[in-house]
Amino acid sequence: MGIRVTVYGENVHEKKNRTVADLYPEGMHAAIAGALNRGEGIEATTVTLQEPEHGLTAEKLAQTDVLIWWGHAAHGDVQDAVVDRVCDAVWGGMGMIFLHSAHFSKPFKRLMGSPCNLTWREAGERERLWVTSRNHPIAAGIGDSFELENEEMYGEPFGVPEPLETVFVSWFQGGEVFRSGLTYKRGAGNVFYFRPGHETYPTYHDANVQRVIRNGVNWAYNPAARIADPSAAPNITVDIAPEKIVERGPKLHQDGEEGLR
């Protein structure tokens, strides 16, 4: 069995905007999953905002090794219970890739713990992505740089925590720069943010973009067993302490009692 990837697509612009519908007649999520499935070692399926629980049930996440997230117009419509479930899965070891405007998605902001804000301009300008970590597996098969003829500009400062590594930095025709490929560790989960992907441009049909996303899947995949309850905070009583101790003084909680949150 290959790496099991689930691609979440908001699936709103494709239904409302003719340009987006023409570029991605089956949706951006389907284009991303299709590109992944054309190679070996990855089995990609899709879910959308409109499905019950956005398709991200506990059972679906348990069968997902890496979750890819694209959203823009309807971040607020994502159910908080699903956000909790996704973040628990990441903390437990599921890989996660956030694309383009998913920087403002609820799961990304929760995992980053920061505003995730930036500057932007929609002018169809050229973007040149420079590889800043040549030996990083996410950049495998990519030259020193590659270009996208039309993209939306994202500019610094980018309101995210300092990453583990910056894999790509973008330059835009208007002069701005942006950290476009960032990696993080959240709990046991590997997280990759990749900037390109404005919906009115054919970005997800670009071979280099497809390669980076595929590399990102392989990097984010954690083959270890998922941590069942990554938020557990058990009350460790005196009798099971690693070293013998004697209880002293008053306490707030009784043995075995759950802590306050």
Buried (B, 14 or more C-beta within 10 A) or exposed (E): EBBBBBBBBBBBBBEEBEEBBEBBEBBBBBBBBBBBBEEEEBBBBBBBBBBEEBBBBEEBBEEBBBBBBBBBBBBEEBBEEBBBBBBBBBBBBBBBBBBBBBBBBBBBBBBBEEEBEBEBEEEBBBBBBBBBBEEBEBBBEBEEBBEBEBBBBBBEEBEBEEBEEBBBBBBBBEEBBBBBBBBBEBBBBBBBBBBBBBBBBBBBEBEBBBBBBBBBBBBBBBEEEBBEEBEEEEEEEEEEEEEEEEEEEEEEEEEEEEEEE
